[in-house]
Amino acid sequence: MEQNWNDKNGKFHMASAMDYLPREQLRNIQTQRLRAMVELAYEKVPLHRNRMDALGVKPSDIKSIDDISKLPFTQKSDLRDTYPYGMFAVDTSEVVRLHASSGTTGKPIVVGYTEDDMEVWGDSILRCLRMCSIAPKDFIQVCFGYGLFTGGLGLHGGAEKLGCTVIPASGGNTERQLMIMRDFGTTAICCTPSYFIHMIEESQKYGVDMKTLPLTRGVFGAEPWSEQMRMYMQKNTNIKAYDIYGLSEITGPGVGCECGEQNGLHILEDYYYPEIVDPETGVPLPDGEEGELVLTTLSKRAMPILRYRTHDITSIMTETCKCGRTLRRIRRIGRRSDDMFIIRGVNVFPSQIEVALMRVEECTPNYRIILEREKDLDTVTVEVEVGEQYYSDSVSELDALRKKIRTSIVNIVGISVVVKIVEPNKIPRSEGKAKRVFDNRKI
Ligand code: DLL
């Protein structure tokens, strides 16, 4: 159980009581907040009102949190279609911050926050950081991008609220990041998992020994990552690596986070209500079953969002967590319902290929998948870097290794692929989200 704490000014703070509420009490809060949220959305946002009217649902039909499934879904395309401010429920004079998320096509998606929303977002991050055992005495280096992306400023705000010494390093310039980490005495870091792996690799080049730094906690998110990547990070540094989840449409980072158990992410259910639905039919599924995560904001004023289809695939865990928090957990998000590609009739997720690669000891987590179409036949090329010690001039050795990797992919994914072993450091590194799949097919 976490402890109460004093900030730098000696001010006393309670442990995050909301994390430990009895479920019945939490449900009452959720019901109250949902009802207020639906009223606001219905009254102020034409899209929500029209959708509810089309289903014949009135705000007064929402009597308890269990009625949430009566409400219509919201999709990413709704935010695109109402660009930029059509989903706002308040006048822009009340909006103190805008962020935007790069849409997959065309215009970005714009999100806004009132002062109260900023409080809630800050509190969300604060609680997440506390789950990662981060405290006011920590020096936290925020290497998510600052700007319209919610990662940098989001984590910054919450870390400052917690009372940490925040180092707003933003993304990029790895040599400088490592220098800051060493010279400023960074004790906790947050960035994308792929960027931290890049830092580990670069550290030797710049003469920084990650094992002798005071850095002991890492908070990673914004893209899927695997248990194998966690092992790699924890083996090559002294950090304990935690998973943080979120999305701009709902608030940004801070919707959920792992605790010390490193086993599933607690959703801050008093602010963001999770459901799991069948991605095909939208029908709600019981806890324990895998499906698409759907989220409803329970406290957002500038842009209330009802039942947002995240496309993130996970399940709600049924057991209570050993840490004592009563907030339900979701399993780590390894894939989205929409990053699937179909190769010769087989559904493939990039995360499956990653798992297959990481089962081969010689492989590093640096890879990319290139899809092409030759004479109407799809081909998949997996380019992967192997550890420097395994990269050899001997054709037969490389051939044997290539075969081993191909077999691992066939076993797990069920498709045959072309494997290309590339020289160490040949695959372009990302300072933000890693782009893994290059779909060059003209269909
Ligand atoms: O990525 C917010 C964020 C910033 C989360 C920093 C965590 C840390 P968007 O750019 O809107 O927001 O992208 C949201 O990224 O729907 C997931 O598909 C993916 N994602 C975010 N966190 C994780 C994670 C930010 N921990 C989309 N694991 C989401 C897997 C994640 N996927």
Residues whose N, C-alpha, C, O or C-beta is under 5 A from the ligand:
A	BS01	DLL	S101 T150 G151 F220 G221 A222 E223 P224 W225 D243 I244 Y245 G246 L247 S248 E249 G252 P253 T310 D312 I333
